[in-house]
Amino acid sequence: MKMFKCAFRAASANAFKVNHGSLQQSVHTGGQLFAADKALLMKLRKSTGYTFINCKKALEMFDNDPAQAESWLHEQAQKEGWSKANKLEGRKAKEGLIGVFVGDAAAVMVEVNCETDFVARNDKFQQLVKDVTFATLDHHLQSRNQSKSGYVKNLLAGDELSRLRMGEGAALADSVALTIGRLGENMSVKRAVMVGVPAEWRIGSYVHGNVGSQQEVAMGRYGALVIFQGGKEGEQDMLGRKLGQHIVGEAPLSLGNMDDLPCGESETRLLPQTFLADPSRTVAEFLRGQQAKVLDFVRFQCGETSGKDQN
């Protein structure tokens, strides 16, 4: 009888554990948010690029509301990005890309740095370069509207660039932090130049080794903008490209004068240099043949430590 009572008590205890476990499972299940909708999950994953697990969590938290889910994902990624940015601060970032955009009467050239060439080829990093380029262009156009017409040239350093905003959105510093969080390397916006020209002037450009996936912005390790007047009708675009290519290749430090005589292989003035596309002539001689005149230029080389190229 005693053994029977003990067996009965043990069976009752096991039954209670089973029932209690089921009750806990039932309570837990009843407290969960709605399961993530599969179609919304796939769409959110594709549009944001965040992990499957985080997208699922976001949809469950906000009852399959994609707008709230995406906003929460961005907020979490931003926090994580800033945390990683603070940890990676101080690590050398000398790789990266020069980004160039040229419009009818305005142009922008920027430098954005990362740690490795591998990350520089990543689509997300190149999207950051594009964001920096167009935020700089917006800033330039707003400033130009408040200034008098004529030639305008402005240089911005990293701290000034970081405070710029993308339209009505976040500051560039937040966009940089977000990209750091996604790619795991230290990054920085180093510098930018903006130029605006009157109607009779033209802007030429050249980017060496164009690797960008963003069609609107040319990207590479070297870039140049050249401001000029004149040129044969229908050939100005090619003229601007040839001049930009020469500036990238020969790295002049100043403009010089049309009548300057060359001083040898160490010539650092643009106009007396031997023209890269036609070694039989100087740049000045080539320009005379084109009925053109160079007024200004800027050259960027990714990772350089001095601003000597900023004529």
Phi and psi restraints in degrees (value plus and minus 20) as a CYANA .aco file:
   2 LYS   PHI     -83.2   -43.2
   2 LYS   PSI     -61.2   -21.2
   3 MET   PHI     -85.6   -45.6
   3 MET   PSI     -55.5   -15.5
   4 PHE   PHI     -83.9   -43.9
   4 PHE   PSI     -63.0   -23.0
   5 LYS   PHI     -83.7   -43.7
   5 LYS   PSI     -59.3   -19.3
   6 CYS   PHI     -85.4   -45.4
   6 CYS   PSI     -62.6   -22.6
   7 ALA   PHI     -84.0   -44.0
   7 ALA   PSI     -59.6   -19.6
   8 PHE   PHI     -83.7   -43.7
   8 PHE   PSI     -64.1   -24.1
   9 ARG   PHI     -82.2   -42.2
   9 ARG   PSI     -61.6   -21.6
  10 ALA   PHI     -84.8   -44.8
  10 ALA   PSI     -61.6   -21.6
  11 ALA   PHI     -85.1   -45.1
  11 ALA   PSI     -60.0   -20.0
  12 SER   PHI     -85.0   -45.0
  12 SER   PSI     -60.4   -20.4
  13 ALA   PHI     -83.9   -43.9
  13 ALA   PSI     -62.8   -22.8
  14 ASN   PHI     -83.7   -43.7
  14 ASN   PSI     -60.1   -20.1
  15 ALA   PHI     -84.3   -44.3
  15 ALA   PSI     -57.6   -17.6
  16 PHE   PHI     -85.8   -45.8
  16 PHE   PSI     -61.3   -21.3
  17 LYS   PHI     -81.7   -41.7
  17 LYS   PSI     -63.9   -23.9
  18 VAL   PHI     -82.1   -42.1
  18 VAL   PSI     -67.7   -27.7
  19 ASN   PHI     -85.9   -45.9
  19 ASN   PSI     -59.3   -19.3
  20 HIS   PHI     -85.3   -45.3
  20 HIS   PSI     -60.5   -20.5
  21 GLY   PHI     -82.7   -42.7
  21 GLY   PSI     -61.1   -21.1
  22 SER   PHI     -84.0   -44.0
  22 SER   PSI     -59.0   -19.0
  23 LEU   PHI     -84.7   -44.7
  23 LEU   PSI     -63.4   -23.4
  24 GLN   PHI     -81.6   -41.6
  24 GLN   PSI     -62.6   -22.6
  25 GLN   PHI     -82.6   -42.6
  25 GLN   PSI     -60.1   -20.1
  26 SER   PHI     -85.9   -45.9
  26 SER   PSI     -63.7   -23.7
  27 VAL   PHI     -84.2   -44.2
  27 VAL   PSI     -63.1   -23.1
  28 HIS   PHI     -82.4   -42.4
  28 HIS   PSI     -63.4   -23.4
  29 THR   PHI     -84.5   -44.5
  29 THR   PSI     -60.1   -20.1
  30 GLY   PHI     -86.3   -46.3
  30 GLY   PSI     -44.5    -4.5
  31 GLY   PHI    -107.2   -67.2
  31 GLY   PSI     -29.0    11.0
  32 GLN   PHI     -90.2   -50.2
  32 GLN   PSI     133.3   173.3
  33 LEU   PHI     -97.1   -57.1
  33 LEU   PSI     150.1   190.1
  34 PHE   PHI     -77.0   -37.0
  34 PHE   PSI     126.0   166.0
  35 ALA   PHI     -86.4   -46.4
  35 ALA   PSI     128.2   168.2
  36 ALA   PHI     -87.0   -47.0
  36 ALA   PSI     112.6   152.6
  37 ASP   PHI     -88.1   -48.1
  37 ASP   PSI     109.1   149.1
  38 LYS   PHI     -82.1   -42.1
  38 LYS   PSI     -63.9   -23.9
  39 ALA   PHI     -84.7   -44.7
  39 ALA   PSI     -62.9   -22.9
  40 LEU   PHI     -85.3   -45.3
  40 LEU   PSI     -57.0   -17.0
  41 LEU   PHI     -82.2   -42.2
  41 LEU   PSI     -66.9   -26.9
  42 MET   PHI     -84.9   -44.9
  42 MET   PSI     -58.9   -18.9
  43 LYS   PHI     -86.5   -46.5
  43 LYS   PSI     -63.1   -23.1
  44 LEU   PHI     -86.1   -46.1
  44 LEU   PSI     -60.9   -20.9
  45 ARG   PHI     -80.7   -40.7
  45 ARG   PSI     -63.3   -23.3
  46 LYS   PHI     -90.4   -50.4
  46 LYS   PSI     -60.7   -20.7
  47 SER   PHI     -96.7   -56.7
  47 SER   PSI     -49.3    -9.3
  48 THR   PHI    -122.7   -82.7
  48 THR   PSI     -48.9    -8.9
  49 GLY   PHI      61.4   101.4
  49 GLY   PSI     -17.1    22.9
  50 TYR   PHI     -98.3   -58.3
  50 TYR   PSI     145.2   185.2
  51 THR   PHI     -84.6   -44.6
  51 THR   PSI     135.9   175.9
  52 PHE   PHI     -77.4   -37.4
  52 PHE   PSI     -64.1   -24.1
  53 ILE   PHI     -83.6   -43.6
  53 ILE   PSI     -64.0   -24.0
  54 ASN   PHI     -88.9   -48.9
  54 ASN   PSI     -57.4   -17.4
  55 CYS   PHI     -84.5   -44.5
  55 CYS   PSI     -61.0   -21.0
  56 LYS   PHI     -83.8   -43.8
  56 LYS   PSI     -63.8   -23.8
  57 LYS   PHI     -81.8   -41.8
  57 LYS   PSI     -61.8   -21.8
  58 ALA   PHI     -84.6   -44.6
  58 ALA   PSI     -63.1   -23.1
  59 LEU   PHI     -86.3   -46.3
  59 LEU   PSI     -58.8   -18.8
  60 GLU   PHI     -85.3   -45.3
  60 GLU   PSI     -57.9   -17.9
  61 MET   PHI     -86.2   -46.2
  61 MET   PSI     -53.5   -13.5
  62 PHE   PHI    -135.7   -95.7
  62 PHE   PSI      11.3    51.3
  63 ASP   PHI      29.5    69.5
  63 ASP   PSI      25.4    65.4
  64 ASN   PHI      44.4    84.4
  64 ASN   PSI       8.2    48.2
  65 ASP   PHI    -109.7   -69.7
  65 ASP   PSI      86.1   126.1
  66 PRO   PHI     -85.3   -45.3
  66 PRO   PSI     -54.0   -14.0
  67 ALA   PHI     -85.9   -45.9
  67 ALA   PSI     -67.3   -27.3
  68 GLN   PHI     -87.1   -47.1
  68 GLN   PSI     -57.4   -17.4
  69 ALA   PHI     -82.7   -42.7
  69 ALA   PSI     -64.6   -24.6
  70 GLU   PHI     -86.0   -46.0
  70 GLU   PSI     -61.0   -21.0
  71 SER   PHI     -81.1   -41.1
  71 SER   PSI     -62.6   -22.6
  72 TRP   PHI     -85.2   -45.2
  72 TRP   PSI     -61.2   -21.2
  73 LEU   PHI     -80.5   -40.5
  73 LEU   PSI     -64.7   -24.7
  74 HIS   PHI     -82.7   -42.7
  74 HIS   PSI     -61.1   -21.1
  75 GLU   PHI     -83.3   -43.3
  75 GLU   PSI     -63.9   -23.9
  76 GLN   PHI     -86.8   -46.8
  76 GLN   PSI     -61.1   -21.1
  77 ALA   PHI     -84.6   -44.6
  77 ALA   PSI     -55.8   -15.8
  78 GLN   PHI     -85.0   -45.0
  78 GLN   PSI     -63.7   -23.7
  79 LYS   PHI     -82.1   -42.1
  79 LYS   PSI     -64.5   -24.5
  80 GLU   PHI     -84.9   -44.9
  80 GLU   PSI     -59.0   -19.0
  81 GLY   PHI     -82.9   -42.9
  81 GLY   PSI     -65.6   -25.6
  82 TRP   PHI     -83.8   -43.8
  82 TRP   PSI     -57.4   -17.4
  83 SER   PHI     -82.8   -42.8
  83 SER   PSI     -65.0   -25.0
  84 LYS   PHI     -87.5   -47.5
  84 LYS   PSI     -58.0   -18.0
  85 ALA   PHI     -80.5   -40.5
  85 ALA   PSI     -61.9   -21.9
  86 ASN   PHI     -85.4   -45.4
  86 ASN   PSI     -56.4   -16.4
  87 LYS   PHI     -91.5   -51.5
  87 LYS   PSI     -55.0   -15.0
  88 LEU   PHI    -108.6   -68.6
  88 LEU   PSI     -28.8    11.2
  89 GLU   PHI     -76.5   -36.5
  89 GLU   PSI     112.9   152.9
  90 GLY   PHI      83.4   123.4
  90 GLY   PSI     -40.4    -0.4
  91 ARG   PHI     -93.3   -53.3
  91 ARG   PSI     118.7   158.7
  92 LYS   PHI     -86.1   -46.1
  92 LYS   PSI     111.9   151.9
  93 ALA   PHI    -147.0  -107.0
  93 ALA   PSI      67.7   107.7
  94 LYS   PHI    -132.2   -92.2
  94 LYS   PSI     -24.8    15.2
  95 GLU   PHI    -109.4   -69.4
  95 GLU   PSI    -193.5  -153.5
  96 GLY   PHI     112.2   152.2
  96 GLY   PSI    -173.4  -133.4
  97 LEU   PHI    -164.5  -124.5
  97 LEU   PSI     129.7   169.7
  98 ILE   PHI    -114.2   -74.2
  98 ILE   PSI     111.9   151.9
  99 GLY   PHI    -134.1   -94.1
  99 GLY   PSI     115.1   155.1
 100 VAL   PHI    -151.4  -111.4
 100 VAL   PSI     110.2   150.2
 101 PHE   PHI    -148.3  -108.3
 101 PHE   PSI     111.6   151.6
 102 VAL   PHI    -145.0  -105.0
 102 VAL   PSI     103.2   143.2
 103 GLY   PHI    -124.4   -84.4
 103 GLY   PSI    -185.4  -145.4
 104 ASP   PHI     -86.9   -46.9
 104 ASP   PSI     -61.2   -21.2
 105 ALA   PHI    -152.5  -112.5
 105 ALA   PSI      -9.3    30.7
 106 ALA   PHI    -168.4  -128.4
 106 ALA   PSI     131.0   171.0
 107 ALA   PHI    -168.3  -128.3
 107 ALA   PSI     133.9   173.9
 108 VAL   PHI    -155.5  -115.5
 108 VAL   PSI     119.9   159.9
 109 MET   PHI    -152.4  -112.4
 109 MET   PSI     110.4   150.4
 110 VAL   PHI    -148.8  -108.8
 110 VAL   PSI     139.3   179.3
 111 GLU   PHI    -145.2  -105.2
 111 GLU   PSI     106.6   146.6
 112 VAL   PHI    -144.3  -104.3
 112 VAL   PSI     109.3   149.3
 113 ASN   PHI    -129.7   -89.7
 113 ASN   PSI     131.3   171.3
 114 CYS   PHI    -160.5  -120.5
 114 CYS   PSI    -194.4  -154.4
 115 GLU   PHI    -108.9   -68.9
 115 GLU   PSI     -53.0   -13.0
 116 THR   PHI    -152.4  -112.4
 116 THR   PSI     134.6   174.6
 117 ASP   PHI     -85.8   -45.8
 117 ASP   PSI     -48.8    -8.8
 118 PHE   PHI     -79.1   -39.1
 118 PHE   PSI     -66.8   -26.8
 119 VAL   PHI     -90.0   -50.0
 119 VAL   PSI     -53.4   -13.4
 120 ALA   PHI     -79.6   -39.6
 120 ALA   PSI     -46.7    -6.7
 121 ARG   PHI    -108.2   -68.2
 121 ARG   PSI     -22.5    17.5
 122 ASN   PHI     -96.8   -56.8
 122 ASN   PSI     119.7   159.7
 123 ASP   PHI     -79.2   -39.2
 123 ASP   PSI     -56.7   -16.7
 124 LYS   PHI     -88.6   -48.6
 124 LYS   PSI     -58.1   -18.1
 125 PHE   PHI     -87.2   -47.2
 125 PHE   PSI     -61.2   -21.2
 126 GLN   PHI     -86.4   -46.4
 126 GLN   PSI     -51.5   -11.5
 127 GLN   PHI     -84.7   -44.7
 127 GLN   PSI     -57.6   -17.6
 128 LEU   PHI     -82.2   -42.2
 128 LEU   PSI     -63.4   -23.4
 129 VAL   PHI     -79.5   -39.5
 129 VAL   PSI     -62.0   -22.0
 130 LYS   PHI     -83.0   -43.0
 130 LYS   PSI     -64.5   -24.5
 131 ASP   PHI     -80.0   -40.0
 131 ASP   PSI     -63.3   -23.3
 132 VAL   PHI     -83.9   -43.9
 132 VAL   PSI     -61.6   -21.6
 133 THR   PHI     -80.9   -40.9
 133 THR   PSI     -68.4   -28.4
 134 PHE   PHI     -98.1   -58.1
 134 PHE   PSI     -48.1    -8.1
 135 ALA   PHI     -85.5   -45.5
 135 ALA   PSI     -59.0   -19.0
 136 THR   PHI     -86.4   -46.4
 136 THR   PSI     -62.0   -22.0
 137 LEU   PHI     -82.0   -42.0
 137 LEU   PSI     -63.6   -23.6
 138 ASP   PHI     -79.8   -39.8
 138 ASP   PSI     -63.4   -23.4
 139 HIS   PHI     -81.5   -41.5
 139 HIS   PSI     -63.1   -23.1
 140 HIS   PHI     -82.9   -42.9
 140 HIS   PSI     -65.7   -25.7
 141 LEU   PHI     -85.9   -45.9
 141 LEU   PSI     -58.3   -18.3
 142 GLN   PHI     -86.0   -46.0
 142 GLN   PSI     -61.4   -21.4
 143 SER   PHI     -87.1   -47.1
 143 SER   PSI     -58.8   -18.8
 144 ARG   PHI     -86.5   -46.5
 144 ARG   PSI     -54.4   -14.4
 145 ASN   PHI     -83.7   -43.7
 145 ASN   PSI     -44.3    -4.3
 146 GLN   PHI    -115.4   -75.4
 146 GLN   PSI     -21.8    18.2
 147 SER   PHI    -134.5   -94.5
 147 SER   PSI     148.0   188.0
 148 LYS   PHI     -95.2   -55.2
 148 LYS   PSI     138.9   178.9
 149 SER   PHI     -90.7   -50.7
 149 SER   PSI     145.9   185.9
 150 GLY   PHI     105.9   145.9
 150 GLY   PSI    -188.4  -148.4
 151 TYR   PHI     -98.2   -58.2
 151 TYR   PSI     109.2   149.2
 152 VAL   PHI    -146.0  -106.0
 152 VAL   PSI     111.0   151.0
 153 LYS   PHI    -159.4  -119.4
 153 LYS   PSI     101.7   141.7
 154 ASN   PHI    -149.3  -109.3
 154 ASN   PSI     118.6   158.6
 155 LEU   PHI    -131.7   -91.7
 155 LEU   PSI     116.4   156.4
 156 LEU   PHI    -142.7  -102.7
 156 LEU   PSI     113.9   153.9
 157 ALA   PHI    -109.5   -69.5
 157 ALA   PSI     154.1   194.1
 158 GLY   PHI     -75.5   -35.5
 158 GLY   PSI     -65.1   -25.1
 159 ASP   PHI     -82.5   -42.5
 159 ASP   PSI     -60.6   -20.6
 160 GLU   PHI     -87.3   -47.3
 160 GLU   PSI     -60.1   -20.1
 161 LEU   PHI     -83.5   -43.5
 161 LEU   PSI     -61.5   -21.5
 162 SER   PHI     -80.6   -40.6
 162 SER   PSI     -46.1    -6.1
 163 ARG   PHI    -105.1   -65.1
 163 ARG   PSI     -31.8     8.2
 164 LEU   PHI     -87.0   -47.0
 164 LEU   PSI     133.6   173.6
 165 ARG   PHI    -135.1   -95.1
 165 ARG   PSI     130.9   170.9
 166 MET   PHI    -108.4   -68.4
 166 MET   PSI      76.0   116.0
 167 GLY   PHI      43.1    83.1
 167 GLY   PSI    -143.9  -103.9
 168 GLU   PHI    -118.0   -78.0
 168 GLU   PSI      -9.9    30.1
 169 GLY   PHI    -111.0   -71.0
 169 GLY   PSI    -171.2  -131.2
 170 ALA   PHI     -93.9   -53.9
 170 ALA   PSI     142.3   182.3
 171 ALA   PHI     -89.9   -49.9
 171 ALA   PSI     135.2   175.2
 172 LEU   PHI     -80.3   -40.3
 172 LEU   PSI     -51.2   -11.2
 173 ALA   PHI     -79.1   -39.1
 173 ALA   PSI     -57.9   -17.9
 174 ASP   PHI     -88.8   -48.8
 174 ASP   PSI     -58.6   -18.6
 175 SER   PHI     -85.2   -45.2
 175 SER   PSI     -58.9   -18.9
 176 VAL   PHI     -83.2   -43.2
 176 VAL   PSI     -66.3   -26.3
 177 ALA   PHI     -81.0   -41.0
 177 ALA   PSI     -60.5   -20.5
 178 LEU   PHI     -81.6   -41.6
 178 LEU   PSI     -63.2   -23.2
 179 THR   PHI     -89.2   -49.2
 179 THR   PSI     -55.3   -15.3
 180 ILE   PHI     -80.3   -40.3
 180 ILE   PSI     -64.4   -24.4
 181 GLY   PHI     -81.9   -41.9
 181 GLY   PSI     -55.4   -15.4
 182 ARG   PHI     -98.2   -58.2
 182 ARG   PSI     -56.2   -16.2
 183 LEU   PHI    -127.2   -87.2
 183 LEU   PSI     -34.6     5.4
 184 GLY   PHI      55.1    95.1
 184 GLY   PSI       2.1    42.1
 185 GLU   PHI    -145.2  -105.2
 185 GLU   PSI     132.7   172.7
 186 ASN   PHI     -88.1   -48.1
 186 ASN   PSI     120.9   160.9
 187 MET   PHI    -162.0  -122.0
 187 MET   PSI     139.1   179.1
 188 SER   PHI    -177.0  -137.0
 188 SER   PSI     130.2   170.2
 189 VAL   PHI    -113.9   -73.9
 189 VAL   PSI      96.4   136.4
 190 LYS   PHI    -109.5   -69.5
 190 LYS   PSI     -67.7   -27.7
 191 ARG   PHI    -187.0  -147.0
 191 ARG   PSI     146.6   186.6
 192 ALA   PHI    -175.4  -135.4
 192 ALA   PSI     132.3   172.3
 193 VAL   PHI    -148.5  -108.5
 193 VAL   PSI     120.4   160.4
 194 MET   PHI    -146.5  -106.5
 194 MET   PSI     113.5   153.5
 195 VAL   PHI    -149.6  -109.6
 195 VAL   PSI     126.3   166.3
 196 GLY   PHI    -154.2  -114.2
 196 GLY   PSI     118.7   158.7
 197 VAL   PHI    -146.9  -106.9
 197 VAL   PSI     133.3   173.3
 198 PRO   PHI     -89.4   -49.4
 198 PRO   PSI     150.2   190.2
 199 ALA   PHI     -79.2   -39.2
 199 ALA   PSI     -54.1   -14.1
 200 GLU   PHI    -105.5   -65.5
 200 GLU   PSI     -23.2    16.8
 201 TRP   PHI    -118.6   -78.6
 201 TRP   PSI     143.4   183.4
 202 ARG   PHI    -152.6  -112.6
 202 ARG   PSI     136.4   176.4
 203 ILE   PHI    -138.9   -98.9
 203 ILE   PSI      99.3   139.3
 204 GLY   PHI    -120.9   -80.9
 204 GLY   PSI     140.3   180.3
 205 SER   PHI    -173.0  -133.0
 205 SER   PSI     139.7   179.7
 206 TYR   PHI    -175.2  -135.2
 206 TYR   PSI     115.7   155.7
 207 VAL   PHI    -143.7  -103.7
 207 VAL   PSI     105.4   145.4
 208 HIS   PHI    -106.3   -66.3
 208 HIS   PSI     110.9   150.9
 209 GLY   PHI      46.6    86.6
 209 GLY   PSI      33.1    73.1
 210 ASN   PHI     -78.2   -38.2
 210 ASN   PSI      95.0   135.0
 211 VAL   PHI    -138.1   -98.1
 211 VAL   PSI     -21.8    18.2
 212 GLY   PHI     -88.0   -48.0
 212 GLY   PSI     125.2   165.2
 213 SER   PHI    -111.8   -71.8
 213 SER   PSI     -27.8    12.2
 214 GLN   PHI    -112.7   -72.7
 214 GLN   PSI      91.3   131.3
 215 GLN   PHI     -84.8   -44.8
 215 GLN   PSI     -51.6   -11.6
 216 GLU   PHI     -94.3   -54.3
 216 GLU   PSI     -40.6    -0.6
 217 VAL   PHI    -143.8  -103.8
 217 VAL   PSI     102.5   142.5
 218 ALA   PHI     -98.3   -58.3
 218 ALA   PSI     118.2   158.2
 219 MET   PHI    -155.5  -115.5
 219 MET   PSI     120.1   160.1
 220 GLY   PHI    -192.4  -152.4
 220 GLY   PSI    -192.2  -152.2
 221 ARG   PHI    -104.7   -64.7
 221 ARG   PSI     -38.9     1.1
 222 TYR   PHI    -152.2  -112.2
 222 TYR   PSI     125.3   165.3
 223 GLY   PHI    -170.1  -130.1
 223 GLY   PSI     135.1   175.1
 224 ALA   PHI    -166.5  -126.5
 224 ALA   PSI     124.3   164.3
 225 LEU   PHI    -138.0   -98.0
 225 LEU   PSI     118.8   158.8
 226 VAL   PHI    -154.0  -114.0
 226 VAL   PSI     110.2   150.2
 227 ILE   PHI    -122.8   -82.8
 227 ILE   PSI     105.7   145.7
 228 PHE   PHI    -166.4  -126.4
 228 PHE   PSI     144.9   184.9
 229 GLN   PHI    -139.9   -99.9
 229 GLN   PSI     134.5   174.5
 230 GLY   PHI      60.1   100.1
 230 GLY   PSI    -172.5  -132.5
 231 GLY   PHI      82.0   122.0
 231 GLY   PSI     129.0   169.0
 232 LYS   PHI     -87.8   -47.8
 232 LYS   PSI     121.1   161.1
 233 GLU   PHI     -75.6   -35.6
 233 GLU   PSI     109.7   149.7
 234 GLY   PHI      64.4   104.4
 234 GLY   PSI     -25.9    14.1
 235 GLU   PHI    -137.4   -97.4
 235 GLU   PSI     -13.7    26.3
 236 GLN   PHI     -85.6   -45.6
 236 GLN   PSI     -57.7   -17.7
 237 ASP   PHI     -82.8   -42.8
 237 ASP   PSI     -64.7   -24.7
 238 MET   PHI     -86.6   -46.6
 238 MET   PSI     -57.0   -17.0
 239 LEU   PHI     -81.0   -41.0
 239 LEU   PSI     -67.0   -27.0
 240 GLY   PHI     -81.2   -41.2
 240 GLY   PSI     -57.7   -17.7
 241 ARG   PHI     -87.9   -47.9
 241 ARG   PSI     -64.1   -24.1
 242 LYS   PHI     -83.2   -43.2
 242 LYS   PSI     -61.1   -21.1
 243 LEU   PHI     -85.5   -45.5
 243 LEU   PSI     -62.6   -22.6
 244 GLY   PHI     -83.4   -43.4
 244 GLY   PSI     -59.9   -19.9
 245 GLN   PHI     -82.8   -42.8
 245 GLN   PSI     -60.9   -20.9
 246 HIS   PHI     -83.4   -43.4
 246 HIS   PSI     -64.1   -24.1
 247 ILE   PHI     -82.9   -42.9
 247 ILE   PSI     -61.4   -21.4
 248 VAL   PHI     -83.6   -43.6
 248 VAL   PSI     -65.3   -25.3
 249 GLY   PHI     -94.0   -54.0
 249 GLY   PSI     -58.2   -18.2
 250 GLU   PHI    -121.7   -81.7
 250 GLU   PSI     -29.4    10.6
 251 ALA   PHI      30.2    70.2
 251 ALA   PSI      35.2    75.2
 252 PRO   PHI     -86.2   -46.2
 252 PRO   PSI     132.6   172.6
 253 LEU   PHI    -124.2   -84.2
 253 LEU   PSI     -39.8     0.2
 254 SER   PHI    -168.1  -128.1
 254 SER   PSI     149.3   189.3
 255 LEU   PHI    -101.0   -61.0
 255 LEU   PSI     -68.0   -28.0
 256 GLY   PHI      59.8    99.8
 256 GLY   PSI    -193.1  -153.1
 257 ASN   PHI    -138.5   -98.5
 257 ASN   PSI     137.5   177.5
 258 MET   PHI     -82.0   -42.0
 258 MET   PSI     -47.5    -7.5
 259 ASP   PHI    -117.2   -77.2
 259 ASP   PSI     -16.2    23.8
 260 ASP   PHI     -85.9   -45.9
 260 ASP   PSI     120.3   160.3
 261 LEU   PHI    -110.5   -70.5
 261 LEU   PSI     122.3   162.3
 262 PRO   PHI     -82.2   -42.2
 262 PRO   PSI     126.1   166.1
 263 CYS   PHI    -132.5   -92.5
 263 CYS   PSI       3.6    43.6
 264 GLY   PHI      87.4   127.4
 264 GLY   PSI    -186.9  -146.9
 265 GLU   PHI     -87.5   -47.5
 265 GLU   PSI     -41.6    -1.6
 266 SER   PHI    -110.6   -70.6
 266 SER   PSI      -1.9    38.1
 267 GLU   PHI     -81.8   -41.8
 267 GLU   PSI     104.9   144.9
 268 THR   PHI    -131.5   -91.5
 268 THR   PSI     -21.1    18.9
 269 ARG   PHI    -109.4   -69.4
 269 ARG   PSI     116.2   156.2
 270 LEU   PHI     -79.9   -39.9
 270 LEU   PSI     -74.2   -34.2
 271 LEU   PHI     -84.0   -44.0
 271 LEU   PSI     -56.2   -16.2
 272 PRO   PHI    -102.7   -62.7
 272 PRO   PSI     -25.0    15.0
 273 GLN   PHI     -88.0   -48.0
 273 GLN   PSI     131.4   171.4
 274 THR   PHI     -87.7   -47.7
 274 THR   PSI     107.6   147.6
 275 PHE   PHI     -90.2   -50.2
 275 PHE   PSI     108.3   148.3
 276 LEU   PHI     -80.1   -40.1
 276 LEU   PSI     -59.0   -19.0
 277 ALA   PHI    -102.2   -62.2
 277 ALA   PSI     -32.4     7.6
 278 ASP   PHI    -172.6  -132.6
 278 ASP   PSI      64.8   104.8
 279 PRO   PHI     -81.7   -41.7
 279 PRO   PSI     -28.4    11.6
 280 SER   PHI    -100.4   -60.4
 280 SER   PSI     -27.7    12.3
 281 ARG   PHI    -154.4  -114.4
 281 ARG   PSI     136.8   176.8
 282 THR   PHI    -100.6   -60.6
 282 THR   PSI     149.4   189.4
 283 VAL   PHI     -80.7   -40.7
 283 VAL   PSI     -61.3   -21.3
 284 ALA   PHI     -81.3   -41.3
 284 ALA   PSI     -63.2   -23.2
 285 GLU   PHI     -85.7   -45.7
 285 GLU   PSI     -59.6   -19.6
 286 PHE   PHI     -82.1   -42.1
 286 PHE   PSI     -63.9   -23.9
 287 LEU   PHI     -83.0   -43.0
 287 LEU   PSI     -58.6   -18.6
 288 ARG   PHI     -80.7   -40.7
 288 ARG   PSI     -61.0   -21.0
 289 GLY   PHI     -86.1   -46.1
 289 GLY   PSI     -44.3    -4.3
 290 GLN   PHI    -115.8   -75.8
 290 GLN   PSI     -17.9    22.1
 291 GLN   PHI      30.1    70.1
 291 GLN   PSI      28.9    68.9
 292 ALA   PHI    -151.7  -111.7
 292 ALA   PSI     143.0   183.0
 293 LYS   PHI    -163.5  -123.5
 293 LYS   PSI     107.0   147.0
 294 VAL   PHI    -105.0   -65.0
 294 VAL   PSI     112.8   152.8
 295 LEU   PHI    -125.9   -85.9
 295 LEU   PSI     -50.0   -10.0
 296 ASP   PHI    -187.8  -147.8
 296 ASP   PSI     142.8   182.8
 297 PHE   PHI    -177.3  -137.3
 297 PHE   PSI     140.1   180.1
 298 VAL   PHI    -159.7  -119.7
 298 VAL   PSI     117.6   157.6
 299 ARG   PHI    -145.6  -105.6
 299 ARG   PSI     112.0   152.0
 300 PHE   PHI    -137.4   -97.4
 300 PHE   PSI     117.2   157.2
 301 GLN   PHI    -143.9  -103.9
 301 GLN   PSI     106.1   146.1
 302 CYS   PHI     -82.4   -42.4
 302 CYS   PSI     108.6   148.6
 303 GLY   PHI      68.6   108.6
 303 GLY   PSI     -24.3    15.7
 304 GLU   PHI     -87.9   -47.9
 304 GLU   PSI     131.4   171.4
 305 THR   PHI    -119.1   -79.1
 305 THR   PSI     -30.9     9.1
 306 SER   PHI    -136.8   -96.8
 306 SER   PSI     142.6   182.6
 307 GLY   PHI    -121.5   -81.5
 307 GLY   PSI       1.9    41.9
 308 LYS   PHI     -84.0   -44.0
 308 LYS   PSI     -41.7    -1.7
 309 ASP   PHI     -98.0   -58.0
 309 ASP   PSI     -31.7     8.3
 310 GLN   PHI    -103.4   -63.4
 310 GLN   PSI      65.1   105.1
